[in-house]
Amino acid sequence: MKLLTYNFLTSKCIRGVKVGYPLKLNIVEKKVVSSDFNSEFISRMIPRLDWEAIKLAATHVGADLPATLPEDIASDTETLQKLHHVLMEVDVVEGTLECPETGRVFPISDGIPNMLLNEDEV
């Protein structure tokens, strides 16, 4: 699972959950897969990102992003490259995602997060 995907996952469909975001990320196994840097793509994704959640995920993979989103990020190539690495090159192979409100754990197996709910959770 790429961390770009992680940015969009939520557990708010669980009964009683109001926000369900950001999910707590626990990485057991990850791999880094090189991909071509596309500054335009990363720049266009920035408005859709929750900076705090991505920054937290970056710390889990050993990357260092600025505390706040730079205002001139489109011209900040170094930060765009770091963001590209975090969002596009880090694959979580095994791990878990945990709902911040209920503690419900969703497994990540072979890079695929299993967000299926039990009947009594809907």
Salt bridges, closest charged atoms under 4 A:
GLU40 OE2 - ARG44 NH2 2.91
GLU52 OE1 - LYS55 NZ 3.25
GLU78 OE2 - LYS82 NZ 3.59
GLU89 OE2 - HIS84 NE2 3.42
GLU89 OE1 - HIS85 ND1 2.97
ASP91 OD1 - LYS2 NZ 2.97
GLU121 OE2 - ARG104 NE 2.55
